[in-house]
């Protein structure tokens, strides 16, 4: 059970209701958003950013979901793995493949670029002060600078969401398949 009460759309200023409605098209994140409603500026800025990136992102959905699931697995965030693992299966990675995503070096369902995305996710999440130029040389072969910036931001932001969701003990919303992949 969440350590903070879960609010809803009606608890927001009416001017933010359209953003709540748009947020629900991003996925079933009502518990996470409902906690953010306690501070409308947090809700407004975070969800405005997320829906804008969803509408105007420069990364493929596959690469984005690879990064989000890998970061959430690294941080052992069941809430975020539960939400993003199904999105990764839509992008062609089997449920078994998702479970072993962090074994990326010899993962049979990942190509060279997919492996690089997971490797970079590990670097951003765990080794950001020790990430070498060589990784960026390889990233530049496949991604524009705008894509590298968005990928880096989304991985770092995912780590923040992982911590936010876990410390507040957010329950996975009804209808979202629970996941043991983060455990």
N, C-alpha and C positions, 0 to 999 in steps of 0.2 A: 504494500500500500504506500502511496506517495507520502513523502514527509511534508508536503505542502498541498493545500487543497487545490483541486483542479477546477478552474473557472471555465466559462464558455463564452460564446459569441456575445450573449446578452450582457455580460459583465464588462465588455469593452465600451468605450465611447462609440456612439453610433457611426461616427465618421470612419471607424476602423472595421466595421462589419463587412464591407466589400473585400478587404484584405483577408479576413477570416474565411470568407467564402472561397476566395482564390487559393488560400492555404489548403483547404480541404481537397483541392484538385491535385495537390502535390503528393498526397498520400494520407494515410490515417494517422496523423500526428496530433490529434486533438489533446491528448494528455500533455505532451510537451508544450504545445502552444497554450494550453489552458493554464499551465504553471506560469508561462511568460506573461499572461494577461495580468498577473499581479503588478507588473510594471509595464504599462502600455508602451513606453518608448522602446523597451527591449523587444516586445512583440512586433511593433511597427517596423523597426529597423531590421531585425533578423529576418522576419518573413518577407518584407519587401525585397531584401537582397536575394533570398532563396527563390522566390517566384520569378524575379527578374532574371536570375541566372538560368532558371529552368526554361524561361521563354527565349532567352538570348545567349545561352551558353555556347562556348566554342569547342567544348569537348564532346566526343561521342558519348552516348549514354553508356555504352559498354565500359569505356575507360573510366568514366566517372564512378560507376557502380563498383568496378574492381577496386578503385581507390577507397571508396567509402566502406565497403565491406572489409577490406584488408585492415584499414585503420581501426574499425570497430572491433575486429577480431583481436588485433594487437592490444587494444585497450580493454578487452573482455566486456564489451558493452552489449548485453543481451538485447536491450531495447533497440539499439540501432541496427544490430545484425538482423533482428527479427523483421525490421522494416525494409532493409536494403537487400538482404539475401534473395527474396522473391524477385526483386527488380533485376538482380544479376542473372537469375535463371531465365528471365525473359530475354536477356541479352545472350543466351546460348551457353551458359555454364551450368552444368547439371548440379543438382542438390549435393551430390557427393563431391563434385568438383569445388563447390563453394566451401564445403567443410574442410577441404585440404588446400585452400587457397594460399595459405602462408608457406606451403611447400611448393613455391612457384618455380623454382629452378628447373625441375623436371616434370612440371604439371602437364599432362597430356592434352588438356583442353585449352591451354594458353599458347598463343603465338609469341614471337619475339617482343612485340610491342606490349602485349598484355603483361608479360613477365617484367618488362622494364617499368611499367606503371606500378606493379606490386612492389618491385624492388625500391622504386622511388618513394612509395608510400611508407615503407619501412624506414627509409632514410629520414624522411620528413618527421615521422612520428617518433623514432627512437634515436636517431643519430644526426640531428640537424646541425650540430656544431662540428661534425666530422664528415659531412658530405663533400666529396671530392669533385673537382671539375670534370673528371672523366664521366661521371653520371650525366652531367649537363651536355657534354659532347654527344653522348648517345641520345639524350632527350631531343636535342636540336635536329637530329636526323629524322625525327618523326613528328615533332610538334613545333608550332610557331611559338614565339615568345609570349603571345597572348594566351596560348594554350598552357604553356608552362606556368605562367602566373596563376591562371585559374585552377589548374591542377594542384599547385602548391597551396593556394588559399583554401580550396575545398578540403584537402587533407588536414590542414591545420584547424580549420573550422570544425571538421568532423571530430577531431580530438577534443575540442571544447564542448561539442554536443555530447560526446561520450561521457565526459566528466560531469556535465550538468545533469544528464539523465540518470547516471548512476548514483551520484551523491544524493539526489532528491528521490531516489528509488521509484522512478516512474514505472508504472505497470504498462505492459503492452496492451494496446487497445483491443477490445473485443473484435474478433474477425481477422486480426493479423496473426498469421501462424507463428506461434512461439518458436524460438530457436535455441538449440543447445550448442550451436556453433561457437558461441562466445565463451563457453565454459571450459 
